[in-house]
Amino acid sequence: MPKNNLPAYMKLLFNKVYNNPILCEILDDSRVVKLTSFFSSGTLIKDLLRDIPKNAHVLQIGLTFGNEIDAVYNKVNKNGKLDIFDVSDRQIALAAKKYAHHNMTIINYDASMPWDEKYDVVICYNLLRELPFQTRRKVMDNMLESLSTGGKAIFVDYAEPDMLHPLKMPLYWFNRLYRPFAESLWYNPLENFSSKKDDFRWHHTYYGGHAFQKVTAIRKILSNDDVLKLTRLFNHK
């Protein structure tokens, strides 16, 4: 795959974080990850792993802080395969050191561009909140399109916190100031951002007072159009 240029939204909004080695080291600390997830990261990862068969061919969109990638790698096991796409040279360089003893493939690739390889599982972990709407749609559609027969796409990201969540308003203003695309995940079912949503069944689970969600997409055996055609056929008999 050809190397992709850094998207404009990354340069404008997030490069100050992902290109700062000191800040990256702080954010990569498992204690910080636990704190910023309101102590839900362990449960999120545990539930994520339940959706990944052993020895599966897995693609993850975006490198992550903490031990999520380690956990996925260990679940995939020696007979599986883990590929990772990311667009940040700095993050890829840091990951090359962090996972030097892991047999995984980290590729500089923009997931808003389609790819040919098929996967049993495709993961998008805490990334959609950083993506502009059109980019988000392309990434989600490409993930769904790349699933092998019986495969599943797993999305973990923000959701709207419960009304009485003590950090709901601070989170609201933090998103307004620093993550302009995140607020949309509060007010829309995640599948609404994909043009292929009707071809899949979507399963939602919420964590941390509803502040986080895990959404799993599994392709329908019959599409909605197929069901309508069969209904018309039987109604005419």
Phi, psi and omega in degrees: 000139178287148177292139180258148175289153180295126180299153184299321182295329177292315179299319186284319192250324193239353184293333179295332177278306189284347177257005180258105186297326180292313180295321178297321179295321178294313183292337181278350179292130184299330179292323177290319177301317180297318181294314183288345176260011182057040177065026179259352188300320180298316179292319178301313181292319179300316179288325175301317182295331179297334182271001182249114176293150173298146177065022181281158172267111191241139171241132173247133177267104178097132172287154183229159173277158178085206188250017181299315182293321175303315182296317178295316180301315181293326179289321180298323173074179189291336183266358177261193182209136178237120173249148179225131173259140171205157183251357184260118178300320181297314181293323178294320178295317178296320180293326179300326177281315183298322184248033184302330183260012179258139178271075179228163180245120178251122189239134173282099184208139179271113186289357172283351174261139183292159175223164188267328188291144179259149184226152175285323180220136172236128186246136171233104191248109177055044180239324185304328182295343180263357188259133170301158190302314182294321177294318179301314180299315181296317180297313180297316180297319179294322177299312181295321181292335185270003181284135173285172179303127182080004182282170181218149174253137182238124180243127174239128183192189179294156167219174179283121179299156176303155183306322183266010178297126185296339182253013183300311182290317174302319177296320179303312182286327176299315178296317179302322185275322192237342181225078188295343181263354186284327186299330181298335179287345177285325195249001181225138169303137187304324183294341180294345180274357180251138177282351182255016189300328185288346180271000186227156171261136188243125183244125186250136172225142185239153187218162173058049182066033177075010182283339179232155178222148168241124182237125180248130179249126179234131184296137177290145174294318175241135176284168177300322178296321178297318180297318179296318179297317179293322179298314178298320181299313182288329179290336180272356180268000000 
